[in-house]
Amino acid sequence: MVTGKVFKYGDNVDTDVIIPARYLNAPSPEELAKHCMEDIDAAFAPTVKKGDIMVGGWNFGCGSSREHAPIAIQASGVECVIAASFARIFYRNAINIGFPILECPEAAEAIRNGDTVSVDYDTGAITDETTGAKFQAVAFPAFINNIISHGGLLAYLKSRQNG
């Protein structure tokens, strides 16, 4: 279970907005995080705290297939992203790096910027602690939970090879 403050964005937030192309050669995830969302929310990087939650609308993470986008969000301290829907390549890149994302159109619509939200990854339950509203996302299947709990696909595969 995680609980954090919400940073909310709209529909069609693309990877160029999540991490502008001018920063793609940044030397580390921490450097990417310093520029995450800066073209649409200059206050995001300086104010986000570890454990916060990002909420987006439809087609979150659309655009180019760069894995820098979920890396920048994760490195900024965001615990997970809840959205009405995700671009497929963003979804895959997020899971591959062990970054939890949940599709739940009802939650994405109702949750407001600044709300405090709790997420239970095991059940998919989302609770807006500010309003008391409860939502149900589809819980991750066991194999995706394993990838996320190991910190990404490569770490998961290494654990299977060594175990």
C-alpha positions as CSV (number, residue, x, y, z in Angstrom):
1,M,0.0,0.0,0.0
2,V,1.3,3.5,-0.9
3,T,-0.1,6.9,-0.1
4,G,0.9,10.2,-1.7
5,K,-0.1,13.6,-2.9
6,V,-1.4,13.8,-6.4
7,F,0.0,15.7,-9.3
8,K,-2.7,15.6,-12.0
9,Y,-2.5,16.1,-15.7
10,G,-4.9,15.8,-18.6
11,D,-5.3,13.6,-21.7
12,N,-2.6,12.8,-24.3
13,V,0.4,13.7,-22.1
14,D,3.2,12.6,-24.4
15,T,6.7,11.5,-23.8
16,D,8.1,14.7,-25.1
17,V,6.2,16.6,-22.4
18,I,7.2,14.1,-19.7
19,I,10.9,14.5,-20.5
20,P,11.7,17.0,-23.3
21,A,14.0,15.7,-26.0
22,R,16.7,18.2,-25.1
23,Y,17.4,16.2,-21.9
24,L,17.6,12.7,-23.4
25,N,21.4,12.6,-23.1
26,A,21.2,13.3,-19.3
27,P,23.8,11.2,-17.6
28,S,21.5,9.7,-14.9
29,P,17.9,9.1,-13.9
30,E,18.3,11.7,-11.2
31,E,19.2,14.3,-13.8
32,L,16.2,13.3,-16.0
33,A,14.0,13.8,-12.9
34,K,15.1,17.4,-12.5
35,H,13.5,18.1,-15.9
36,C,10.4,15.9,-15.6
37,M,7.2,17.7,-16.7
38,E,8.9,21.0,-16.9
39,D,7.3,22.1,-20.1
40,I,3.8,21.8,-18.8
41,D,4.4,22.1,-15.0
42,A,7.5,24.0,-14.0
43,A,6.6,23.5,-10.3
44,F,6.6,19.6,-10.6
45,A,10.3,18.8,-10.3
46,P,11.0,21.2,-7.4
47,T,7.9,20.2,-5.4
48,V,7.4,16.5,-6.0
49,K,8.3,14.3,-3.0
50,K,9.1,10.6,-2.8
51,G,5.9,8.6,-2.6
52,D,3.7,11.1,-4.5
53,I,1.3,9.9,-7.2
54,M,0.7,11.1,-10.7
55,V,-2.7,11.0,-12.3
56,G,-3.3,11.4,-16.0
57,G,-6.2,11.2,-18.4
58,W,-6.5,9.2,-21.6
59,N,-3.6,8.0,-23.6
60,F,-0.9,8.9,-21.0
61,G,2.6,8.4,-22.3
62,C,1.8,8.6,-26.0
63,G,4.3,9.7,-28.6
64,S,7.8,8.3,-29.0
65,S,8.8,5.0,-27.5
66,R,11.5,6.4,-25.2
67,E,11.9,4.6,-22.0
68,H,13.3,7.9,-20.5
69,A,9.7,9.0,-19.8
70,P,8.8,6.4,-17.1
71,I,12.4,6.5,-15.8
72,A,12.1,10.3,-15.3
73,I,8.8,10.0,-13.5
74,Q,10.1,7.2,-11.3
75,A,13.3,8.9,-10.5
76,S,11.4,12.1,-9.5
77,G,10.0,10.1,-6.5
78,V,6.6,9.4,-7.9
79,E,5.4,6.0,-6.6
80,C,2.9,5.2,-9.4
81,V,0.8,6.7,-12.2
82,I,-2.9,6.2,-12.4
83,A,-4.5,7.1,-15.7
84,A,-7.6,6.6,-17.7
85,S,-5.5,4.7,-20.3
86,F,-1.8,4.4,-21.2
87,A,-0.1,4.3,-24.6
88,R,1.0,0.6,-25.0
89,I,4.7,1.3,-25.3
90,F,4.7,3.5,-22.2
91,Y,2.9,0.8,-20.3
92,R,5.5,-1.8,-21.4
93,N,8.4,0.5,-20.6
94,A,7.0,1.3,-17.2
95,I,6.6,-2.4,-16.3
96,N,10.0,-3.2,-17.8
97,I,11.7,-0.8,-15.3
98,G,9.5,-2.0,-12.4
99,F,7.4,1.2,-12.2
100,P,3.7,0.5,-11.3
101,I,1.0,2.1,-13.4
102,L,-2.8,1.5,-13.0
103,E,-5.6,2.1,-15.5
104,C,-8.7,3.3,-13.9
105,P,-10.8,5.9,-15.9
106,E,-13.2,6.6,-12.9
107,A,-10.3,7.4,-10.6
108,A,-8.5,9.5,-13.2
109,E,-11.6,11.5,-13.7
110,A,-12.6,12.0,-10.1
111,I,-9.2,12.6,-8.3
112,R,-8.1,16.2,-8.2
113,N,-4.7,17.8,-8.1
114,G,-3.4,18.0,-4.6
115,D,-5.6,15.2,-3.2
116,T,-4.0,12.5,-1.1
117,V,-4.5,9.0,-2.6
118,S,-3.8,5.5,-1.4
119,V,-3.2,2.6,-3.7
120,D,-3.1,-1.1,-2.9
121,Y,-1.2,-2.9,-5.7
122,D,-2.2,-6.3,-4.5
123,T,-6.0,-5.6,-5.0
124,G,-6.0,-2.6,-7.3
125,A,-8.0,-0.6,-4.8
126,I,-7.5,3.2,-5.0
127,T,-8.8,5.4,-2.3
128,D,-9.0,9.2,-2.5
129,E,-8.2,9.9,1.1
130,T,-9.2,13.6,0.6
131,T,-12.8,12.8,-0.5
132,G,-13.3,9.3,0.7
133,A,-14.1,8.0,-2.8
134,K,-13.0,4.5,-3.7
135,F,-12.2,3.1,-7.1
136,Q,-11.2,-0.3,-8.4
137,A,-8.4,-0.8,-11.0
138,V,-7.5,-4.2,-12.3
139,A,-4.8,-5.6,-10.0
140,F,-1.5,-6.7,-11.7
141,P,-1.3,-10.4,-12.5
142,A,1.3,-12.3,-10.5
143,F,4.0,-12.2,-13.2
144,I,3.8,-8.4,-13.4
145,N,3.9,-8.1,-9.6
146,N,7.1,-10.2,-9.7
147,I,8.7,-7.9,-12.3
148,I,7.7,-4.8,-10.3
149,S,8.8,-6.2,-6.9
150,H,12.2,-7.1,-8.4
151,G,12.7,-3.6,-9.7
152,G,12.2,-4.4,-13.4
153,L,12.4,-7.1,-16.0
154,L,16.1,-7.5,-16.1
155,A,16.4,-7.8,-12.4
156,Y,13.5,-10.3,-12.4
157,L,15.2,-12.4,-15.1
158,K,18.5,-12.4,-13.3
159,S,16.8,-13.6,-10.1
160,R,15.2,-16.5,-12.0
161,Q,18.6,-17.4,-13.5
162,N,20.3,-17.3,-10.1
163,G,17.5,-18.9,-8.1
